[in-house]
Amino acid sequence: MKRQFLTLLAMLLLSGLLTANAQTNMAGRTYHNPNIIADMMNDATKDLDKKVAEARTKGIAEAEKKKGRKLTGEEIAKLDAEIKKKMAELEAMKKGMKLAITIEFKDDKNLVMKQDTKISDEALKAAGYGWLKRKAMKAALAVVPKSHKGTYVVKGNMIIMTDTDNDKDTLNISQDGKYIKGKLDKKDKPFKLLRIK
């Protein structure tokens, strides 16, 4: 009985080690997201209709309290037109901004990160940028490298990447290896790259 238990324990440990090694061997894998900005904005605006309706009701109540009377149909229509304009600007920003990211793990320590960033003129206008700033941003985006080489190490479920400027970035890999998560900035929600190869 004791022998069977030890054999079973050894098999479980061995299968656990094999699984762990399979997860950390990133060579040849590719992860991709066609637009992490869209994912972030969709997540940030998922309850937007509800929030806008609540803000509209609150705004009408505050305006009526300030004026000491009910708002007229014309005043409410003006408020609704302003809300509609802001929603259209937000939608233009969502549709006009793209940041595609692909990470290719070339071997057990080298990777290539590719990015494709596009921002439409409509999105920049909706964000409130004037003509000069829009042109400057587009010029800056045109010279941003589309591909970066770097190295990486895997520690548990963390992938620590180092680029050519010696900047470090940390990604987390899922248990099943189907996706990796990272953040553009510490305060941002994580983005997800799905394994495509």
N, C-alpha and C positions, 0 to 999 in steps of 0.2 A: 504494500500500500504506500509506504514511504517512498519507495523507488518510483512508483507511478506519479506520485505528487511532484517529486523532483524533476522527472522527465517532462511533465506538463509545465512546470514552472520554467524550465530551461527553454522549452518551445515558445512559451509566451514572451519571455525576455528576448529571445532571438528574433521573433516576429516583430516585436517592438523596435529592436535595433534596426532591422531591415526597413521598417516603415520610416523611422527617423532618417536613415540614410537616403531613402528614396525622396524624402521631402527636401533634403538639403542639397541634393544634386541638381543644380539649376542649369547646368550646361545644356545648350540647345533649346531652351525654353524661350518663348516670346509671349509677352503680356501687352494688352492694348486696350485703350478706351478711345472711341472716335471723338468724344467731346466731354471732357470732365467739367467744363463750365456749365453746360446744359444740365448735367446731373446735379451739380451744386445748386444752380438756380431753381431747378424743379423741386429739389428738397426744401430750399428756403421759402418757396412760394406755394407749397402744397396746400396750406390752409388759407391762402390769400383771399379767396372770395368771402370766406366767413369773416376774416379780419377786416376787410374793406366794408362789409355790410355793418359790422359792429361800429367801426369808425364813422361811417356815414350817419348812423342813428345817433351816436354820441355828438357828432358835429352839428347835426340839426338841432338837438336838444340844447346844446350850449349856445348856438346862435339865437335860438328862440328865447332863451333865458336872458341873454345879453340885450336883445331888442325889446323884450317884454311883450312879445306877441308871437303868434304862429307865423312861420315863414310862408310867403306866397308861393304859388306854383312856379312862378318865374324864378324866384330865388332858389328853390329846390332844383329846378331844371339847370340853373347855372352851376350849382354845386355838383350835380350829376355829370354835367359836361366836363367839368374839371377832373372828376374822378375817372371818367372815360378816357380823357387825354393822357392822364398819368398811367393808366393801365395799358394804353396803346404804346406809350414810350417804353414801359417795362417789357412788353412783348417784343418790341423792336430790338431791345438789348438782348433778350434771350435768343432770338433768332439770328442776330448779327454777330454773335461772339462764339468763337470755336477755339478749343485747345485740345488737339488730339495728342496723345502720348503713347509711345511704344517703347518697351524696354526689351532688348534682345540680350540674353545671357550667352555670350559667345563660347565661353569655356568655364572652368571652375573658378575663375577669378576676374575675368574681363567682361564688360558689358558695353552696349551702345544704347543710349537713350535718344530717341528721336521725338521731336515735337513739331507740330504744325499749328501755328497760331494765326487766326484770321479775325479781324474786327471790321465790320462794315461801317461805312460812313453814317448810315442811319442809326446804328447802335451808338456810335460816338456822339451824334447829335442828341439822341435820346438821353444820354448820360450828361448832357449839358456842356459838352466841349465845343468851343468856338472853332472857326475855320483853321486858324493858325495852329492850335493845339492838335486838331485832327490830323493835319498834314505832318506835324512833328512826330506824332505817335505812329503814323503809318510808315514814315521814314525810319524810325527806330526799329519797328518790327521787321522791316525789309532787311536789315543787317544782322538780326539775331541769328546765330547759327541754328540750323535745323537738326543737327546731330551732335551729340556729346559722347566722348569715350570716357570710360571710368573703370574702376575696379570695385569689387565687392567681396564681402565675407558674410557667411551665414552663421548666425548664432541662435539656435533654437528656431523660433518662428520669425526672427528678425533678419532682415537683409540690410546690412550697413554698406551704403554706396559712397565712394569717394571719387569726385571728378578731378579733372586736370588742374583745377585751382586749389585742390586739397580741401574743398568743402565737403562736408559729410551730410548724408541724408539717410533716414531710416524708413524702411518699408516693413510691413508685416505680411507674412504669407499665411494663407488659410491652412487649416489642418490637412485638407484634401489637395492642396496645391493648385486649385482651380482659379484663384485670384490672389492679388496682392493689394494692400491698401497703403496709402500714404497721405501726406498733407502738404499743401502748397505753403502753408504758414501755420504756426502753432495754434492760432485762434480759429483756423478754418476747419470745416467738417472734412473727414477723410474722403478721398476719391478712391475709386476701385478700378483696377486694371484686370481684365479677364484674360485667362490663358488662351491663346489662339494657336499655339504650336508646342 
